[in-house]
Amino acid sequence: MEEIPPVGDTTSGPVPLARLEPGSPGGSAAAGGPASRALPGRAGTSGTEGSPQAPAAETSAGAESRPPRIVVYRRPLMARADGDDDLSELILEVVVEEFARLLGMNPEDVDPGYPADD
């Protein structure tokens, strides 16, 4: 978890709630930069619900292997939530969406309780 997104992530569009760092398989690193997105269906956010996109990865020789990582931003999440219960639901939605994106699936397939039209 990080407090806020890096400055470059907020220059166009809404402030992202999370980002997916795809990691690097074997001896290569994903050099394409982390994928960022905002949660669809929330005021001041955008995204493509129902159409997950696999992160693009370029390889670079000699880099060490690292697993994928989902980074959530505490302050944007807290600013969008209307209390502790709403914050818990919002965090779950963001993590389910990023995990589904990592797997190349729809969020509804990862979590059947995922709100399709929130």
N, C-alpha and C positions, 0 to 999 in steps of 0.2 A: 504494500500500500504506500502511496505517495500522497503528499498534501495536495499538490496542484499539478496540472500537466505542464510540460516544458513550454517555454514561450512560443516556439515554432508551431506547436500543435493547435494554438488558438487563433492564428492569424486569419483563417477563413472558416466561416461557419460557426456553429455553436461550440461551447466548451465541451470537450469530450469527458465522459465519465470513466472511461477505462481505455487501455490499449493492450494489444496482443503482441508480444514479442515471440516470434515463431521459433526461436532457438536455432541450433545448428546440428545437423546430423553428422556423425562420423568426425572427420577431420576438417570440415568446412564450416564457415560461418554464414549466417543470413545477413547480407550486407545491405539489403534493400530498405532498412529502417523499420521501426515498429509501425504496425498498422494501428490507427486510432479511429475511434468512432464514438458517436454519441448515441444514447438510447432512443429508439424510435417511440413515438407515442407520448412523449413527455414535452411539456412546454419548453421551447427554446432548444430543442434537440432535433436531430435528423438522423437518418440511417436507412438501410434497405432491409426491412423486416421480411423474413421468409426467403431471402435469397443470399445465403452465406457466400462469402468470397474467401477462398484460400489465400493466405498471404503469399505474396511473391517473394522468392528467395533467390539471391544470387550467391554464388560460392566464392570463397577466397581461400587459397591454399595456405596451410600452416596455422590456421586458427583452431583453437581448442573447441571441443564439443560442449554444448550447453543445452539444457532442456527448454521447452517452450515455457513462457511465463505470462500470466495475466496480471496486469498492474491496474489497480483501481485507484481513483483519485478521491481522497476523503472530502475535501472542501466542496467540490462541485456536487458530490452526492448529498452531502448534508444541506447544501443550499436548495436542492430540488425536493427534498423530503419534507413532509408535513408532520414530523414527529418520529419517535422511535420505531413504531410499527411500519410506517411508510418507508423509513430508511432501510429496515431489514428486508422488506419486499423488493425495494429498488436494488439493493446490493445483490440479492439472489438473481434478479432478472439480468443484471449486467454480467454477472459471472456465468450464468447459463448461456447467454448470448455469445460471449467471448469463447467459451468452451465449445459451443456448437460450431462457431466459426473455425476454430482450430481443427475440429474433426470434419469440417465440410458438410455439416448437417443443418437441418432446421432446428431452432430452439425447441419447438414442440416435440421433436423426436428425442431430444436429450431429456427434457422434463415435461411429461404430459400435463402437468399443472401450470405450465407457462401460459401467461395471459396473451392470447393471440391478438386481441384488439384492445389493448390497454390505452 
